[in-house]
Amino acid sequence: MNETSRVADTLSATMDRPRGTTSELSIHGTVVAELWGPDGKLKGYCKTHNLVTAVGDQLYASRGAGLTTSALPTGMKLGTGSTAVAKTGAGAALVTYLSGSNQAFDSTFPSVSGGVATYKVTYAAGTATTASPITEVVIPTDTISTNATSTAANTIARALLTGIGSKGASDTLTITWLHTILGS
């Protein structure tokens, strides 16, 4: 039977927010780096977003709601490279390692609370000094005792830093990194 009345039905729907058909894990990351001089004055500051690598996505997804501090990496490493951050490949690795910058997290870190993992490292005077600007930081999965670069396969997150400059022998650098786990 053919419709001859030429009447069309219109269906419209309004939603307050778009929803996908699947629930996905999302990680929002923020890095704050502060360089302090021996006089206690702030010499450099950077607040930026970081990129959680494909390895980091897998680590967090495998932990899910069971994320605990024992399931997390043990420290950070610094570098002086400028390769753009990426989920995989060269941009997911520490490009130009700063010798002696492999350092364990501060004593009460990492901490996990309410879906937020917080990491913090304080590079004291005399540690990780360089005449070059410190421009990158990573959280690796490999042992922090390794005084060497970390590959993309061993890096959960990487960020580029601006405004920090070089770290003199009397300076202190503090890096605080937050990963907020969104979704389920």
RAVENTA-V846024 format. One record per residue. PHI is phi in whole degrees, 0 to 359 (999 if undefined). PSI is psi in radians with two decimals (none if undefined). OMEGA is omega as a letter, one per 20 degrees, with the letter a starting at -180 (* if undefined). Layout:
PHI & PSI & OMEGA
PHI & PSI & OMEGA
This chain:
999 & 2.37 & r
261 & 2.47 & r
276 & 2.16 & a
245 & -0.13 & a
282 & -0.23 & a
55 & 0.63 & r
264 & 2.25 & a
247 & 2.46 & r
268 & 2.47 & r
240 & 2.31 & r
240 & 2.23 & r
227 & 2.60 & r
222 & 2.50 & r
236 & 2.30 & r
235 & 2.54 & r
293 & -0.55 & r
212 & 2.59 & r
288 & 2.56 & r
231 & 2.43 & r
273 & 3.09 & r
272 & -0.21 & r
228 & 2.73 & r
269 & 2.23 & a
241 & 2.57 & r
282 & 2.33 & r
226 & 2.47 & a
236 & 2.13 & r
258 & 2.13 & a
240 & 2.48 & r
226 & 2.41 & r
238 & 2.32 & r
239 & 2.15 & r
242 & 2.31 & r
230 & 2.19 & r
253 & 2.09 & a
249 & 2.36 & r
280 & 2.97 & a
295 & -0.33 & r
273 & 0.04 & r
85 & 0.11 & r
267 & 2.50 & r
289 & 2.11 & a
260 & -0.47 & a
204 & 2.54 & a
214 & 2.42 & r
214 & 2.25 & r
237 & 2.14 & a
212 & 2.90 & r
272 & 2.68 & r
242 & 2.94 & r
248 & 2.16 & r
278 & 2.20 & a
285 & 3.04 & r
301 & -0.65 & r
297 & -0.74 & r
296 & -0.72 & r
303 & -0.79 & a
296 & -0.74 & r
299 & -0.89 & a
293 & -0.70 & a
295 & -0.64 & a
288 & -0.43 & r
271 & -0.64 & r
49 & -2.33 & a
292 & -0.29 & a
272 & 0.34 & a
298 & 2.17 & r
227 & 2.87 & a
295 & -0.49 & a
288 & -0.27 & a
268 & 0.03 & a
256 & 2.85 & r
297 & 3.09 & a
250 & -0.10 & a
183 & -2.89 & a
229 & 2.85 & r
223 & 2.63 & a
247 & 2.83 & r
207 & 3.08 & a
237 & 0.32 & a
275 & 3.00 & a
226 & 0.24 & r
298 & 2.33 & r
302 & 2.49 & r
291 & 2.59 & a
209 & 2.78 & r
294 & -0.58 & a
219 & 3.00 & r
76 & -2.77 & a
302 & -0.60 & a
285 & -0.12 & r
259 & 0.01 & a
245 & 2.83 & r
286 & 1.99 & a
283 & -0.94 & a
235 & 1.64 & a
294 & 2.37 & r
267 & 1.89 & a
307 & 2.37 & r
81 & 0.15 & a
265 & 0.06 & r
285 & 1.91 & a
222 & 2.43 & r
291 & 2.72 & r
298 & 2.69 & r
302 & 2.81 & a
305 & -0.58 & a
259 & 0.27 & a
236 & 2.69 & j
288 & 2.76 & r
235 & 2.63 & r
230 & 2.23 & r
206 & 2.18 & r
56 & 0.67 & r
80 & 0.21 & r
241 & 2.14 & r
261 & 2.20 & a
245 & 2.27 & r
239 & 2.47 & r
212 & 2.37 & r
227 & 2.35 & r
247 & 2.04 & r
269 & 1.82 & a
290 & 2.97 & r
306 & 2.37 & r
89 & -0.16 & a
253 & 2.37 & r
55 & 0.77 & r
278 & 2.61 & a
199 & 2.57 & r
276 & -0.25 & r
268 & 2.66 & r
297 & 2.44 & r
277 & 2.06 & a
237 & -0.09 & r
213 & 2.66 & r
216 & 2.51 & r
225 & 2.73 & r
250 & 1.89 & a
267 & 2.81 & r
265 & -0.30 & a
285 & 2.91 & a
300 & 2.35 & a
288 & -0.27 & r
287 & -0.19 & r
282 & 1.95 & r
274 & 1.23 & a
200 & 2.96 & r
296 & 2.88 & r
244 & 2.42 & r
279 & 2.96 & r
299 & -0.60 & r
291 & -0.24 & a
240 & 0.45 & a
232 & 2.17 & r
268 & -0.45 & r
204 & 2.60 & a
216 & 2.50 & r
220 & 2.60 & r
263 & 2.42 & a
249 & 2.47 & r
232 & 2.56 & r
87 & 0.06 & a
274 & -0.74 & a
76 & -2.86 & a
276 & 2.74 & r
250 & 1.93 & r
285 & 2.93 & a
298 & -0.41 & a
258 & 0.01 & a
272 & 2.75 & r
238 & 2.33 & r
242 & 2.22 & r
242 & 2.26 & r
237 & 2.14 & r
244 & 2.28 & a
232 & 2.19 & r
246 & 2.32 & r
240 & 1.97 & r
262 & 2.09 & a
272 & 2.06 & r
251 & 2.59 & r
85 & -2.89 & a
215 & none & *
